[in-house]
Amino acid sequence: MRLLPRHFMVEARFPKIGGMMPTKTKKTIRREWTKSDVKTLKSMARKTPVTKIAKALKRTPAATAAKAHLLGVSLDTRA
């Protein structure tokens, strides 16, 4: 009788959840920041919340906040 390595026995008792089908992931599409994007960001900063600026630019709030930080633009909307 041939003994199998230990990881084969564990796999036989506890099969992987989800089967063998690979899961689909969303492809990330990166876009350059245009001059008009930067102009819009700067004009809306200090007046508009980050989420609304992000929707106007069709970007994520994290990407919008990161770009504002790189430009030295404050997104704080408090008076």
C-alpha positions as CSV (number, residue, x, y, z in Angstrom):
1,M,0.0,0.0,0.0
2,R,1.3,3.4,-1.0
3,L,1.0,6.3,1.5
4,L,0.0,9.7,0.1
5,P,1.4,13.0,1.4
6,R,-0.6,14.5,4.2
7,H,-1.9,17.5,2.1
8,F,-3.7,15.0,-0.2
9,M,-5.5,13.4,2.6
10,V,-6.7,16.8,4.0
11,E,-7.9,17.8,0.5
12,A,-9.9,14.6,0.2
13,R,-11.6,15.1,3.6
14,F,-12.2,18.9,3.2
15,P,-12.7,19.9,-0.4
16,K,-12.3,23.5,-1.3
17,I,-15.4,25.6,-1.1
18,G,-16.6,26.9,-4.4
19,G,-15.4,24.0,-6.5
20,M,-12.7,24.3,-9.2
21,M,-14.3,27.2,-11.2
22,P,-12.2,30.3,-11.2
23,T,-13.9,33.4,-9.8
24,K,-14.3,36.4,-12.1
25,T,-12.7,39.6,-11.0
26,K,-13.4,43.1,-12.2
27,K,-10.7,44.5,-14.5
28,T,-9.2,47.7,-13.2
29,I,-9.0,50.4,-15.8
30,R,-6.6,53.2,-15.0
31,R,-7.1,56.6,-16.5
32,E,-4.6,59.5,-16.6
33,W,-5.6,62.7,-14.8
34,T,-6.3,65.3,-17.5
35,K,-5.9,69.1,-17.0
36,S,-9.7,69.5,-16.9
37,D,-10.0,66.8,-14.2
38,V,-7.4,68.7,-12.0
39,K,-9.2,72.0,-12.7
40,T,-12.6,70.4,-11.7
41,L,-11.0,68.9,-8.5
42,K,-9.5,72.3,-7.5
43,S,-12.7,74.2,-8.2
44,M,-14.9,71.8,-6.2
45,A,-12.5,71.4,-3.3
46,R,-13.4,73.0,0.1
47,K,-17.0,73.3,-1.1
48,T,-18.1,69.8,-2.0
49,P,-17.7,66.4,-0.3
50,V,-15.2,64.0,-1.7
51,T,-17.9,61.5,-2.8
52,K,-19.6,64.1,-5.0
53,I,-16.3,65.3,-6.5
54,A,-15.4,61.6,-7.2
55,K,-18.8,61.0,-9.0
56,A,-18.4,64.2,-11.1
57,L,-14.9,63.0,-12.1
58,K,-16.0,59.3,-12.5
59,R,-13.3,58.2,-10.1
60,T,-13.2,56.5,-6.7
61,P,-13.2,58.7,-3.6
62,A,-9.8,57.2,-2.6
63,A,-8.3,58.1,-6.0
64,T,-9.8,61.6,-5.7
65,A,-8.4,62.1,-2.2
66,A,-5.0,60.8,-3.2
67,K,-4.7,63.2,-6.1
68,A,-5.8,66.1,-4.0
69,H,-3.1,65.2,-1.5
70,L,-0.5,65.1,-4.2
71,L,-1.6,68.5,-5.4
72,G,-1.7,69.9,-1.9
73,V,-5.4,70.7,-2.2
74,S,-7.5,70.4,1.0
75,L,-10.8,68.6,0.7
76,D,-11.9,69.6,4.2
77,T,-15.5,71.0,3.9
78,R,-15.7,72.4,7.4
79,A,-16.0,76.2,7.7
